[in-house]
Amino acid sequence: MAAITIIVFAIGFFSYLLGRLRLGQMVRFLPFPVINGIIAGSGWLVCLGALRIMSTFPFDPSHIVHWQLSNHYLWGLGFGIFFLILHYAKLFWLIPLMLLFTIILTHGFLHVAEMSLSTGIDLGWFTRPETPTLMITHFNGDLWHNIDCLVLFRHLSYFLTVPIISVLLLLLYVSSLEIITQQPAHFDEELRMQGLSNTIIGICSGVPSSLSPSSSVLNLNMGARSRVSTIVVILLCLFVLFGSSLVITYVPRPLIGGL
């Protein structure tokens, strides 16, 4: 936890410092091979993350030839292609409506197959419910009592690399959104906001946070260009955080990975 907190604070400090020094435009001087490599690597990590989400079983390439286990990935791929087609409709309500319809349809199949939700969880189709707890702590001195500084020093390269990569990814994402929207981007402001947000997250002992280009592009493609979509996301996150995190149990894992 201490290592994660240090990294979050490092990202916050480094991002805010670059924003205050107005160095956000430095992304325009990066060579294209470097930019392409970072974007390709990020895309590969996203794909691996989606594969791990689609099933509760640990992902292994050998699962693809195993019919019972490959079903999760085939359904996830199908959902991904389906929603990729839907986003061309430019209707902000269409994808949320189809998400709800897909969830209801999935549980309808469970009912027809006379399969309980617990059986679906055991087969890896749904997330196993956990006891909802409010995972918010505060930054205090007790966090540092049992830290082995020598171990942290041996991993100093990680503490330096992660903030740099985080800033580069943010600037690349903002630059790509600038091209998509055909509007000038405010790189320095985005850096300062990332710095402030990660500082607050570090105080709460959270994990690093950054811009989500896929969500931004999804909103743009669906026509949700106002701040209403952001407010809806905030309300949903607050509901899950303070209400019931068990809601995610009813959402099929391939659906989440495909989306």
GROMACS elastic network, one bead per residue, 0.5 to 0.9 nm:
[ bonds ]
;  ai    aj funct       b0    kb
    1     4     6  0.51923   500
    1     5     6  0.61592   500
    1     6     6  0.86586   500
    1   143     6  0.80221   500
    1   205     6  0.74039   500
    1   206     6  0.88376   500
    2     5     6  0.50355   500
    2     6     6  0.61575   500
    2     7     6  0.86721   500
    2   143     6  0.63582   500
    2   144     6  0.69348   500
    2   147     6  0.75217   500
    2   205     6  0.83612   500
    3     6     6  0.51158   500
    3     7     6  0.62828   500
    3     8     6  0.86786   500
    3   147     6  0.89963   500
    3   152     6  0.75012   500
    3   159     6  0.83777   500
    4     7     6  0.51279   500
    4     8     6  0.61750   500
    4     9     6  0.86611   500
    4   202     6  0.83889   500
    4   205     6  0.79097   500
    4   206     6  0.78944   500
    4   207     6  0.66642   500
    4   208     6  0.80311   500
    5     8     6  0.50789   500
    5     9     6  0.61955   500
    5    10     6  0.85081   500
    5   139     6  0.88943   500
    5   201     6  0.85190   500
    5   202     6  0.53681   500
    5   203     6  0.79938   500
    5   204     6  0.88929   500
    5   205     6  0.58351   500
    5   206     6  0.70965   500
    5   207     6  0.73987   500
    5   208     6  0.85621   500
    6     9     6  0.51920   500
    6    10     6  0.60612   500
    6    11     6  0.86405   500
    6   159     6  0.76598   500
    6   202     6  0.77367   500
    7    11     6  0.61449   500
    7    12     6  0.85387   500
    7   158     6  0.85148   500
    7   159     6  0.57507   500
    7   160     6  0.83845   500
    7   162     6  0.72348   500
    7   163     6  0.71866   500
    7   202     6  0.85488   500
    7   207     6  0.87039   500
    7   208     6  0.76384   500
    8    11     6  0.51569   500
    8    12     6  0.61763   500
    8    13     6  0.86372   500
    8   163     6  0.81773   500
    8   198     6  0.58110   500
    8   199     6  0.69268   500
    8   201     6  0.73109   500
    8   202     6  0.54994   500
    8   205     6  0.85657   500
    8   206     6  0.78167   500
    8   207     6  0.65762   500
    8   208     6  0.51926   500
    8   209     6  0.81939   500
    9    13     6  0.60114   500
    9    14     6  0.84172   500
    9   195     6  0.84080   500
    9   198     6  0.64894   500
    9   199     6  0.55286   500
    9   200     6  0.87569   500
    9   201     6  0.83478   500
    9   202     6  0.57131   500
    9   203     6  0.84448   500
    9   208     6  0.86893   500
   10    13     6  0.51797   500
   10    14     6  0.59216   500
   10    15     6  0.82957   500
   10   159     6  0.74253   500
   10   160     6  0.80243   500
   10   162     6  0.85772   500
   10   163     6  0.61890   500
   10   195     6  0.89430   500
   10   198     6  0.86988   500
   10   199     6  0.85809   500
   11    14     6  0.52752   500
   11    15     6  0.58695   500
   11    16     6  0.83746   500
   11   162     6  0.74816   500
   11   164     6  0.78208   500
   11   166     6  0.70738   500
   11   167     6  0.76873   500
   11   194     6  0.81437   500
   11   195     6  0.66215   500
   11   198     6  0.67454   500
   11   199     6  0.81249   500
   11   208     6  0.75911   500
   12    15     6  0.53444   500
   12    16     6  0.60667   500
   12    17     6  0.84403   500
   12   163     6  0.81484   500
   12   191     6  0.88734   500
   12   192     6  0.83693   500
   12   193     6  0.89013   500
   12   194     6  0.64834   500
   12   196     6  0.61249   500
   12   197     6  0.71424   500
   12   199     6  0.51005   500
   12   200     6  0.86295   500
   12   202     6  0.83765   500
   12   208     6  0.87339   500
   13    16     6  0.53235   500
   13    17     6  0.59743   500
   13    18     6  0.86236   500
   13   163     6  0.89144   500
   13   195     6  0.58808   500
   13   196     6  0.81798   500
   13   198     6  0.83974   500
   13   199     6  0.73848   500
   14    17     6  0.51637   500
   14    18     6  0.62453   500
   14    19     6  0.86049   500
   14   163     6  0.67051   500
   14   164     6  0.79357   500
   14   167     6  0.79710   500
   14   191     6  0.88167   500
   14   195     6  0.70850   500
   15    18     6  0.53544   500
   15    19     6  0.62138   500
   15    20     6  0.87138   500
   15   163     6  0.77626   500
   15   164     6  0.87315   500
   15   166     6  0.84939   500
   15   167     6  0.62546   500
   15   188     6  0.89796   500
   15   190     6  0.87647   500
   15   191     6  0.50690   500
   15   192     6  0.61692   500
   15   193     6  0.82919   500
   15   194     6  0.63392   500
   15   196     6  0.84536   500
   16    20     6  0.60998   500
   16    21     6  0.85501   500
   16   188     6  0.85223   500
   16   189     6  0.89484   500
   16   191     6  0.57583   500
   16   193     6  0.73575   500
   16   194     6  0.70936   500
   16   196     6  0.68216   500
   17    20     6  0.51765   500
   17    21     6  0.61786   500
   17    22     6  0.85572   500
   17    23     6  0.88768   500
   17   191     6  0.82839   500
   17   192     6  0.75875   500
   17   195     6  0.79311   500
   18    21     6  0.50664   500
   18    22     6  0.60869   500
   18    23     6  0.53491   500
   18    24     6  0.67121   500
   18   167     6  0.89098   500
   18   188     6  0.73412   500
   18   191     6  0.68669   500
   18   192     6  0.77775   500
   19    23     6  0.62028   500
   19    24     6  0.62845   500
   19   187     6  0.75859   500
   19   189     6  0.63676   500
   19   190     6  0.75846   500
   19   192     6  0.50151   500
   19   193     6  0.86249   500
   19   195     6  0.83355   500
   20    23     6  0.78491   500
   20   188     6  0.70782   500
   20   189     6  0.85526   500
   20   191     6  0.84049   500
   20   192     6  0.69715   500
   21    24     6  0.83660   500
   21   188     6  0.82067   500
   22    25     6  0.74850   500
   22   187     6  0.82660   500
   22   188     6  0.55393   500
   22   189     6  0.87866   500
   23    26     6  0.57536   500
   23    27     6  0.86387   500
   23   187     6  0.82765   500
   23   188     6  0.68449   500
   24    27     6  0.66515   500
   24    28     6  0.88274   500
   24   171     6  0.70059   500
   24   186     6  0.81847   500
   24   189     6  0.85055   500
   24   190     6  0.85351   500
   24   191     6  0.71778   500
   25    28     6  0.58807   500
   25    29     6  0.79219   500
   25   171     6  0.83156   500
   25   187     6  0.66305   500
   25   188     6  0.78015   500
   26    29     6  0.55105   500
   26    30     6  0.72258   500
   26   171     6  0.86746   500
   27    30     6  0.54829   500
   27    35     6  0.89326   500
   27   168     6  0.72527   500
   27   171     6  0.61807   500
   27   172     6  0.69002   500
   27   175     6  0.80751   500
   28    31     6  0.83586   500
   28   175     6  0.85185   500
   29    32     6  0.89859   500
   30    33     6  0.85288   500
   30    34     6  0.67873   500
   30    35     6  0.68478   500
   31    34     6  0.54697   500
   31    35     6  0.65372   500
   31    36     6  0.88251   500
   32    36     6  0.59860   500
   32    37     6  0.84237   500
   33    36     6  0.50698   500
   33    37     6  0.59955   500
   33    38     6  0.86122   500
   34    37     6  0.51156   500
   34    38     6  0.62517   500
   34    39     6  0.86512   500
   35    38     6  0.52650   500
   35    39     6  0.61963   500
   35    40     6  0.85221   500
   35   168     6  0.88758   500
   35   172     6  0.74257   500
   36    39     6  0.51803   500
   36    40     6  0.59415   500
   36    41     6  0.84387   500
   37    40     6  0.51193   500
   37    41     6  0.60271   500
   37    42     6  0.85039   500
   38    41     6  0.51522   500
   38    42     6  0.61097   500
   38    43     6  0.85902   500
   38   165     6  0.86485   500
   38   168     6  0.85532   500
   38   169     6  0.74943   500
   38   172     6  0.88310   500
   39    42     6  0.50619   500
   39    43     6  0.61277   500
   39    44     6  0.86394   500
   39   169     6  0.79006   500
   39   172     6  0.80967   500
   39   173     6  0.88876   500
   40    43     6  0.50724   500
   40    44     6  0.62096   500
   40    45     6  0.86947   500
   41    44     6  0.51120   500
   41    45     6  0.62716   500
   41    46     6  0.86590   500
   42    45     6  0.51514   500
   42    46     6  0.62236   500
   42    47     6  0.87119   500
   42   169     6  0.85591   500
   43    46     6  0.50539   500
   43    47     6  0.62528   500
   43    48     6  0.87186   500
   44    47     6  0.50897   500
   44    48     6  0.62601   500
   44    49     6  0.85668   500
   45    48     6  0.51019   500
   45    49     6  0.60780   500
   45    50     6  0.86004   500
   46    50     6  0.61705   500
   46    51     6  0.87209   500
   47    50     6  0.50685   500
   47    51     6  0.63273   500
   47    52     6  0.87539   500
   47   257     6  0.87591   500
   48    51     6  0.51243   500
   48    52     6  0.63302   500
   48    53     6  0.87103   500
   48    59     6  0.87252   500
   49    52     6  0.51488   500
   49    53     6  0.62561   500
   49    54     6  0.88506   500
   49   257     6  0.78710   500
   50    53     6  0.50613   500
   50    54     6  0.63382   500
   50    76     6  0.85536   500
   50   254     6  0.85130   500
   50   256     6  0.78348   500
   50   258     6  0.68645   500
   50   259     6  0.85248   500
   51    54     6  0.53526   500
   51    55     6  0.74797   500
   51    59     6  0.68213   500
   51    72     6  0.89250   500
   51    73     6  0.68489   500
   51    76     6  0.82229   500
   51   254     6  0.84617   500
   51   257     6  0.64822   500
   51   258     6  0.85672   500
   52    55     6  0.62339   500
   52    56     6  0.75334   500
   52    57     6  0.79406   500
   52    58     6  0.67516   500
   52    59     6  0.56248   500
   52   257     6  0.78578   500
   53    56     6  0.71436   500
   53    59     6  0.89666   500
   53   253     6  0.61152   500
   53   254     6  0.71383   500
   53   256     6  0.70674   500
   53   257     6  0.53395   500
   53   258     6  0.89874   500
   54    57     6  0.87552   500
   54    72     6  0.59825   500
   54    73     6  0.63434   500
   54    75     6  0.86955   500
   54    76     6  0.64141   500
   54   124     6  0.82106   500
   54   125     6  0.75881   500
   54   126     6  0.88007   500
   54   252     6  0.81137   500
   54   255     6  0.73769   500
   54   256     6  0.69441   500
   54   257     6  0.50611   500
   54   258     6  0.76484   500
   55    58     6  0.75005   500
   55    59     6  0.77837   500
   55    69     6  0.82725   500
   55    72     6  0.61824   500
   55    73     6  0.78687   500
   55   123     6  0.85240   500
   55   124     6  0.50310   500
   55   125     6  0.60876   500
   55   126     6  0.76320   500
   55   127     6  0.83327   500
   55   253     6  0.60417   500
   55   254     6  0.68522   500
   55   257     6  0.87715   500
   56    59     6  0.85253   500
   56   121     6  0.82188   500
   56   122     6  0.85213   500
   56   123     6  0.81133   500
   56   125     6  0.73291   500
   56   126     6  0.76556   500
   56   127     6  0.70305   500
   56   128     6  0.83731   500
   56   253     6  0.81070   500
   57    60     6  0.87561   500
   57    69     6  0.82919   500
   57   123     6  0.86994   500
   57   124     6  0.64015   500
   59    62     6  0.86139   500
   59    63     6  0.72542   500
   60    63     6  0.55483   500
   60    64     6  0.78883   500
   61    64     6  0.58007   500
   61    65     6  0.81231   500
   62    65     6  0.59060   500
   62    66     6  0.69804   500
   63    67     6  0.77566   500
   63    68     6  0.84292   500
   63    69     6  0.56267   500
   63    70     6  0.57382   500
   64    67     6  0.71938   500
   64    69     6  0.70056   500
   64    71     6  0.84398   500
   64    73     6  0.77828   500
   64    74     6  0.89287   500
   65    68     6  0.89976   500
   65    69     6  0.82218   500
   65    70     6  0.66654   500
   66    69     6  0.55410   500
   66    70     6  0.57276   500
   66    71     6  0.85233   500
   67    70     6  0.50552   500
   67    71     6  0.61550   500
   68    71     6  0.56865   500
   68    72     6  0.79891   500
   69    72     6  0.60928   500
   69    73     6  0.77134   500
   69   123     6  0.88195   500
   69   124     6  0.86338   500
   70    73     6  0.52754   500
   70    74     6  0.61860   500
   70    75     6  0.86358   500
   71    74     6  0.50764   500
   71    75     6  0.60806   500
   71    76     6  0.84058   500
   72    75     6  0.53751   500
   72    76     6  0.61259   500
   72    77     6  0.86577   500
   72   124     6  0.80052   500
   72   125     6  0.70730   500
   72   253     6  0.80388   500
   72   254     6  0.58039   500
   73    77     6  0.60132   500
   73    78     6  0.84447   500
   73   254     6  0.67074   500
   73   257     6  0.86664   500
   73   258     6  0.86046   500
   74    77     6  0.50926   500
   74    78     6  0.61170   500
   74    79     6  0.86231   500
   74   254     6  0.83667   500
   75    79     6  0.61153   500
   75    80     6  0.85180   500
   75   254     6  0.59936   500
   75   255     6  0.76437   500
   75   258     6  0.79615   500
   76    79     6  0.51026   500
   76    80     6  0.61317   500
   76    81     6  0.87035   500
   76   253     6  0.79684   500
   76   255     6  0.57581   500
   76   256     6  0.77936   500
   76   257     6  0.59691   500
   76   259     6  0.80401   500
   77    80     6  0.50077   500
   77    81     6  0.62398   500
   77    82     6  0.85114   500
   77   254     6  0.79422   500
   77   255     6  0.89025   500
   77   257     6  0.83138   500
   77   258     6  0.57119   500
   78    81     6  0.52481   500
   78    82     6  0.60592   500
   78    83     6  0.86818   500
   78   254     6  0.89657   500
   78   255     6  0.89485   500
   78   258     6  0.73137   500
   79    83     6  0.61583   500
   79    84     6  0.84041   500
   79   254     6  0.74505   500
   79   255     6  0.59938   500
   79   256     6  0.87578   500
   79   257     6  0.84604   500
   79   258     6  0.51291   500
   79   259     6  0.68054   500
   80    83     6  0.53898   500
   80    84     6  0.60377   500
   80    85     6  0.86905   500
   80   254     6  0.89908   500
   80   255     6  0.78005   500
   80   257     6  0.77938   500
   80   259     6  0.53816   500
   81    85     6  0.62728   500
   81    86     6  0.86717   500
   81   258     6  0.77941   500
   81   259     6  0.88736   500
   82    85     6  0.53018   500
   82    86     6  0.63340   500
   82    87     6  0.89703   500
   82   258     6  0.88704   500
   83    87     6  0.62069   500
   83    95     6  0.69968   500
   83    98     6  0.86432   500
   83   258     6  0.81468   500
   83   259     6  0.68347   500
   84    87     6  0.55559   500
   84    88     6  0.74226   500
   84   259     6  0.84346   500
   85    88     6  0.58898   500
   85    89     6  0.78287   500
   86    89     6  0.56469   500
   86    90     6  0.81180   500
   86    91     6  0.86758   500
   86    94     6  0.74738   500
   86    95     6  0.67594   500
   86   222     6  0.88492   500
   87    90     6  0.60052   500
   87    91     6  0.75578   500
   87    92     6  0.85139   500
   87    94     6  0.81934   500
   87    95     6  0.71904   500
   87   218     6  0.72725   500
   87   221     6  0.60440   500
   87   222     6  0.58795   500
   88    91     6  0.82316   500
   88   221     6  0.67766   500
   88   222     6  0.74954   500
   89    92     6  0.86225   500
   89    94     6  0.79519   500
   89   221     6  0.81425   500
   89   222     6  0.71096   500
   90    94     6  0.83728   500
   90   220     6  0.82845   500
   90   221     6  0.55393   500
   90   223     6  0.54226   500
   90   224     6  0.87409   500
   91    94     6  0.55009   500
   91    95     6  0.78547   500
   91   221     6  0.80597   500
   91   223     6  0.59240   500
   91   224     6  0.80840   500
   92    95     6  0.68917   500
   92    96     6  0.78241   500
   92   219     6  0.72400   500
   92   220     6  0.87245   500
   92   221     6  0.80072   500
   92   223     6  0.52760   500
   92   224     6  0.54588   500
   93    96     6  0.56870   500
   93    97     6  0.60899   500
   93    98     6  0.86644   500
   93   222     6  0.76885   500
   93   224     6  0.87242   500
   94    97     6  0.51757   500
   94    98     6  0.61207   500
   94    99     6  0.85803   500
   94   222     6  0.79876   500
   95    98     6  0.50363   500
   95    99     6  0.60166   500
   95   100     6  0.86301   500
   95   222     6  0.80489   500
   96   100     6  0.63077   500
   96   101     6  0.86090   500
   97   100     6  0.52333   500
   97   101     6  0.61776   500
   97   102     6  0.86149   500
   98   102     6  0.59066   500
   98   103     6  0.84941   500
   99   102     6  0.51257   500
   99   103     6  0.62667   500
   99   104     6  0.87015   500
   99   255     6  0.82493   500
  100   103     6  0.52179   500
  100   104     6  0.62867   500
  100   105     6  0.85644   500
  101   104     6  0.51779   500
  101   105     6  0.60137   500
  101   106     6  0.85684   500
  102   106     6  0.60462   500
  102   107     6  0.86850   500
  102   255     6  0.83060   500
  103   106     6  0.51469   500
  103   107     6  0.64268   500
  103   108     6  0.85979   500
  103   250     6  0.74994   500
  103   251     6  0.61247   500
  103   252     6  0.70156   500
  103   255     6  0.83787   500
  104   107     6  0.53047   500
  104   108     6  0.61490   500
  104   109     6  0.87928   500
  105   109     6  0.63334   500
  105   110     6  0.87523   500
  106   109     6  0.51398   500
  106   110     6  0.64543   500
  106   111     6  0.88178   500
  106   251     6  0.88282   500
  106   252     6  0.76409   500
  107   111     6  0.62597   500
  107   112     6  0.86741   500
  107   117     6  0.82625   500
  107   250     6  0.82209   500
  108   111     6  0.50705   500
  108   112     6  0.62453   500
  108   113     6  0.85809   500
  109   112     6  0.50600   500
  109   113     6  0.60281   500
  109   114     6  0.83909   500
  109   115     6  0.84584   500
  110   113     6  0.51425   500
  110   114     6  0.60376   500
  110   115     6  0.50327   500
  110   116     6  0.66730   500
  110   117     6  0.75300   500
  110   120     6  0.79739   500
  111   115     6  0.60603   500
  111   116     6  0.73682   500
  112   115     6  0.76477   500
  113   116     6  0.88416   500
  115   118     6  0.82862   500
  115   119     6  0.62936   500
  115   120     6  0.70677   500
  116   119     6  0.52436   500
  116   120     6  0.65104   500
  116   121     6  0.87945   500
  117   120     6  0.50062   500
  117   121     6  0.62167   500
  117   122     6  0.86915   500
  117   126     6  0.78982   500
  117   249     6  0.89619   500
  117   250     6  0.81459   500
  118   122     6  0.62285   500
  118   123     6  0.86862   500
  118   126     6  0.85523   500
  118   128     6  0.82453   500
  119   122     6  0.50224   500
  119   123     6  0.62737   500
  119   124     6  0.87494   500
  119   125     6  0.89057   500
  120   123     6  0.50967   500
  120   124     6  0.63921   500
  120   125     6  0.53510   500
  120   126     6  0.60788   500
  121   124     6  0.51340   500
  121   125     6  0.55651   500
  121   127     6  0.61107   500
  121   128     6  0.58961   500
  121   129     6  0.88955   500
  121   249     6  0.84936   500
  122   125     6  0.76352   500
  122   126     6  0.80421   500
  122   128     6  0.81027   500
  123   126     6  0.79737   500
  124   127     6  0.73060   500
  124   128     6  0.85984   500
  124   253     6  0.78693   500
  125   251     6  0.88771   500
  125   252     6  0.57257   500
  125   253     6  0.56663   500
  125   254     6  0.71164   500
  126   129     6  0.89474   500
  126   248     6  0.84863   500
  126   249     6  0.59593   500
  126   250     6  0.67682   500
  126   251     6  0.65800   500
  126   252     6  0.50124   500
  126   253     6  0.53769   500
  126   254     6  0.84862   500
  127   130     6  0.89089   500
  127   248     6  0.70889   500
  127   250     6  0.77469   500
  127   251     6  0.77771   500
  127   252     6  0.75553   500
  127   253     6  0.67082   500
  128   246     6  0.89352   500
  128   249     6  0.63864   500
  129   132     6  0.85126   500
  129   245     6  0.83016   500
  129   246     6  0.58925   500
  129   247     6  0.88566   500
  129   248     6  0.81791   500
  129   249     6  0.58729   500
  130   133     6  0.86443   500
  130   245     6  0.80418   500
  130   246     6  0.71415   500
  130   249     6  0.89902   500
  131   245     6  0.83640   500
  131   246     6  0.80921   500
  132   135     6  0.89087   500
  132   241     6  0.84919   500
  132   242     6  0.89392   500
  132   243     6  0.86815   500
  132   244     6  0.65985   500
  132   245     6  0.58398   500
  132   246     6  0.71759   500
  133   136     6  0.88922   500
  133   241     6  0.83681   500
  133   242     6  0.86775   500
  133   245     6  0.84954   500
  134   137     6  0.88082   500
  134   241     6  0.67304   500
  134   242     6  0.70584   500
  135   206     6  0.88164   500
  135   241     6  0.85815   500
  136   204     6  0.59995   500
  136   205     6  0.71793   500
  136   206     6  0.77561   500
  137   203     6  0.81523   500
  137   204     6  0.53309   500
  137   205     6  0.60468   500
  137   206     6  0.84188   500
  138   202     6  0.87417   500
  138   203     6  0.58668   500
  138   205     6  0.64311   500
  139   142     6  0.85084   500
  139   143     6  0.74155   500
  139   202     6  0.74902   500
  139   204     6  0.61245   500
  139   205     6  0.64522   500
  140   143     6  0.60068   500
  140   144     6  0.82062   500
  140   203     6  0.85282   500
  141   144     6  0.58011   500
  141   145     6  0.71968   500
  142   145     6  0.55112   500
  142   146     6  0.82185   500
  143   146     6  0.73929   500
  143   147     6  0.79039   500
  144   147     6  0.53574   500
  144   148     6  0.89203   500
  145   148     6  0.88894   500
  147   150     6  0.88093   500
  147   151     6  0.83726   500
  147   152     6  0.81846   500
  148   151     6  0.54772   500
  148   152     6  0.66318   500
  148   153     6  0.88648   500
  149   152     6  0.50217   500
  149   153     6  0.61049   500
  149   154     6  0.86649   500
  150   153     6  0.50298   500
  150   154     6  0.62856   500
  150   155     6  0.88392   500
  151   154     6  0.51435   500
  151   155     6  0.65785   500
  151   156     6  0.87909   500
  152   155     6  0.52218   500
  152   156     6  0.61854   500
  152   159     6  0.86595   500
  153   157     6  0.84167   500
  154   157     6  0.77655   500
  155   158     6  0.55757   500
  155   159     6  0.69054   500
  156   159     6  0.51096   500
  156   160     6  0.63690   500
  156   161     6  0.85868   500
  157   160     6  0.51607   500
  157   161     6  0.59063   500
  157   162     6  0.85538   500
  158   162     6  0.59395   500
  158   163     6  0.87617   500
  159   162     6  0.58634   500
  159   163     6  0.70805   500
  160   163     6  0.60405   500
  160   164     6  0.66989   500
  160   165     6  0.89945   500
  161   164     6  0.52960   500
  161   165     6  0.61301   500
  161   166     6  0.84920   500
  162   165     6  0.52032   500
  162   166     6  0.59600   500
  162   167     6  0.86216   500
  163   167     6  0.61764   500
  163   168     6  0.86008   500
  164   167     6  0.52703   500
  164   168     6  0.62022   500
  164   169     6  0.86100   500
  165   168     6  0.50411   500
  165   169     6  0.59993   500
  165   170     6  0.84677   500
  166   169     6  0.52289   500
  166   170     6  0.61624   500
  166   171     6  0.87151   500
  166   208     6  0.89896   500
  166   210     6  0.75852   500
  167   170     6  0.50944   500
  167   171     6  0.62359   500
  167   172     6  0.85877   500
  167   191     6  0.74859   500
  167   194     6  0.87925   500
  167   210     6  0.89002   500
  168   171     6  0.52188   500
  168   172     6  0.61082   500
  168   173     6  0.85273   500
  169   172     6  0.50283   500
  169   173     6  0.59600   500
  169   174     6  0.84756   500
  169   210     6  0.87946   500
  169   211     6  0.87860   500
  170   173     6  0.51266   500
  170   174     6  0.61305   500
  170   175     6  0.84897   500
  170   187     6  0.87467   500
  170   190     6  0.79928   500
  170   191     6  0.77155   500
  170   194     6  0.85833   500
  170   210     6  0.68679   500
  170   211     6  0.63255   500
  170   212     6  0.88623   500
  170   213     6  0.89805   500
  171   174     6  0.51118   500
  171   175     6  0.60164   500
  171   176     6  0.85865   500
  171   187     6  0.66004   500
  171   190     6  0.82462   500
  171   191     6  0.80172   500
  172   176     6  0.61297   500
  172   177     6  0.85902   500
  173   176     6  0.51132   500
  173   177     6  0.62131   500
  173   178     6  0.85640   500
  173   211     6  0.74763   500
  173   212     6  0.80790   500
  173   213     6  0.59947   500
  174   177     6  0.50526   500
  174   178     6  0.61099   500
  174   179     6  0.87671   500
  174   185     6  0.66757   500
  174   186     6  0.81960   500
  174   187     6  0.69714   500
  174   190     6  0.80458   500
  174   211     6  0.82097   500
  174   213     6  0.78127   500
  175   179     6  0.64830   500
  175   180     6  0.88105   500
  175   184     6  0.89380   500
  175   185     6  0.70434   500
  175   187     6  0.81731   500
  176   179     6  0.51479   500
  176   180     6  0.62809   500
  176   181     6  0.86881   500
  176   213     6  0.84054   500
  177   181     6  0.59590   500
  177   182     6  0.80611   500
  177   183     6  0.84181   500
  177   185     6  0.78906   500
  177   213     6  0.73046   500
  177   216     6  0.81130   500
  177   217     6  0.75674   500
  178   181     6  0.54200   500
  178   182     6  0.56149   500
  178   183     6  0.54827   500
  178   184     6  0.58524   500
  178   185     6  0.55275   500
  179   182     6  0.51304   500
  179   183     6  0.72747   500
  179   184     6  0.85005   500
  180   183     6  0.81222   500
  180   217     6  0.82180   500
  181   184     6  0.84609   500
  181   220     6  0.83618   500
  185   188     6  0.89941   500
  185   189     6  0.89879   500
  185   190     6  0.87037   500
  186   189     6  0.54623   500
  186   190     6  0.63394   500
  186   191     6  0.88176   500
  187   190     6  0.51749   500
  187   191     6  0.62620   500
  187   192     6  0.87749   500
  188   191     6  0.50682   500
  188   192     6  0.62764   500
  188   193     6  0.86619   500
  189   192     6  0.51211   500
  189   193     6  0.61692   500
  189   194     6  0.85864   500
  190   193     6  0.51204   500
  190   194     6  0.61306   500
  190   195     6  0.85249   500
  190   211     6  0.86210   500
  191   194     6  0.51321   500
  191   195     6  0.61133   500
  191   196     6  0.86963   500
  192   196     6  0.61722   500
  192   197     6  0.85368   500
  193   196     6  0.51676   500
  193   197     6  0.60201   500
  193   198     6  0.84914   500
  194   197     6  0.51948   500
  194   198     6  0.60658   500
  194   199     6  0.84773   500
  194   209     6  0.74629   500
  194   210     6  0.62510   500
  194   211     6  0.78817   500
  195   198     6  0.54001   500
  195   199     6  0.61899   500
  195   200     6  0.88057   500
  196   199     6  0.51162   500
  196   200     6  0.63641   500
  196   201     6  0.86543   500
  197   200     6  0.52301   500
  197   201     6  0.61743   500
  197   202     6  0.85963   500
  197   208     6  0.89938   500
  197   209     6  0.74435   500
  197   210     6  0.85379   500
  198   202     6  0.59339   500
  198   203     6  0.85647   500
  198   206     6  0.84708   500
  198   207     6  0.82254   500
  198   208     6  0.61836   500
  198   209     6  0.62202   500
  198   210     6  0.82069   500
  199   202     6  0.50518   500
  199   203     6  0.64063   500
  199   204     6  0.88332   500
  200   203     6  0.51718   500
  200   204     6  0.65188   500
  200   205     6  0.87520   500
  200   206     6  0.86449   500
  201   204     6  0.50625   500
  201   205     6  0.61318   500
  201   207     6  0.68463   500
  201   208     6  0.72997   500
  201   209     6  0.79677   500
  202   206     6  0.56105   500
  202   207     6  0.73552   500
  202   208     6  0.79762   500
  203   206     6  0.76211   500
  206   209     6  0.87595   500
  211   215     6  0.88745   500
  211   216     6  0.85557   500
  212   215     6  0.55217   500
  212   216     6  0.63956   500
  212   217     6  0.88042   500
  213   217     6  0.60113   500
  213   218     6  0.83557   500
  214   217     6  0.52015   500
  214   218     6  0.59727   500
  214   219     6  0.85994   500
  215   219     6  0.61692   500
  215   220     6  0.86065   500
  216   219     6  0.52253   500
  216   220     6  0.62789   500
  216   221     6  0.86896   500
  217   221     6  0.60489   500
  217   222     6  0.85181   500
  218   221     6  0.51684   500
  218   222     6  0.61474   500
  218   223     6  0.86195   500
  218   224     6  0.85025   500
  219   222     6  0.51794   500
  219   223     6  0.61930   500
  219   225     6  0.65068   500
  219   229     6  0.76499   500
  220   223     6  0.51834   500
  220   224     6  0.57873   500
  220   225     6  0.57888   500
  221   224     6  0.76217   500
  221   225     6  0.88945   500
  222   225     6  0.83603   500
  223   226     6  0.86953   500
  224   227     6  0.81716   500
  224   228     6  0.78291   500
  224   229     6  0.64023   500
  225   228     6  0.82301   500
  225   229     6  0.77663   500
  226   229     6  0.66131   500
  226   230     6  0.80274   500
  227   230     6  0.51792   500
  227   231     6  0.63638   500
  227   232     6  0.87356   500
  228   231     6  0.50745   500
  228   232     6  0.61950   500
  228   233     6  0.87038   500
  229   232     6  0.50893   500
  229   233     6  0.62904   500
  229   234     6  0.87145   500
  230   233     6  0.51460   500
  230   234     6  0.62620   500
  230   235     6  0.86982   500
  231   234     6  0.50769   500
  231   235     6  0.61990   500
  231   236     6  0.86422   500
  232   235     6  0.51469   500
  232   236     6  0.61852   500
  232   237     6  0.86296   500
  233   236     6  0.51306   500
  233   237     6  0.61447   500
  233   238     6  0.85790   500
  234   237     6  0.51516   500
  234   238     6  0.61378   500
  234   239     6  0.85571   500
  235   238     6  0.50843   500
  235   239     6  0.60963   500
  235   240     6  0.87081   500
  236   239     6  0.50072   500
  236   240     6  0.63065   500
  236   241     6  0.85556   500
  237   240     6  0.51889   500
  237   241     6  0.60148   500
  237   242     6  0.85155   500
  238   242     6  0.58151   500
  238   243     6  0.73778   500
  239   242     6  0.54712   500
  239   244     6  0.68494   500
  239   245     6  0.81344   500
  240   243     6  0.51890   500
  240   244     6  0.51511   500
  240   246     6  0.80107   500
  240   247     6  0.74422   500
  240   248     6  0.85639   500
  241   244     6  0.68229   500
  241   245     6  0.64798   500
  242   245     6  0.81139   500
  243   246     6  0.89914   500
  244   247     6  0.63128   500
  244   248     6  0.89156   500
  245   248     6  0.63047   500
  245   249     6  0.81148   500
  246   249     6  0.54124   500
  246   250     6  0.77848   500
  247   250     6  0.59087   500
  247   251     6  0.75128   500
  248   251     6  0.53434   500
  248   252     6  0.84141   500
  249   252     6  0.76614   500
  249   253     6  0.88187   500
  251   254     6  0.88037   500
  251   255     6  0.72302   500
  251   256     6  0.74290   500
  252   255     6  0.53343   500
  252   256     6  0.67185   500
  252   257     6  0.89993   500
  253   256     6  0.51557   500
  253   257     6  0.62620   500
  253   258     6  0.85252   500
  254   257     6  0.50616   500
  254   258     6  0.58589   500
  254   259     6  0.84054   500
  255   258     6  0.51616   500
  255   259     6  0.60968   500
  256   259     6  0.52525   500
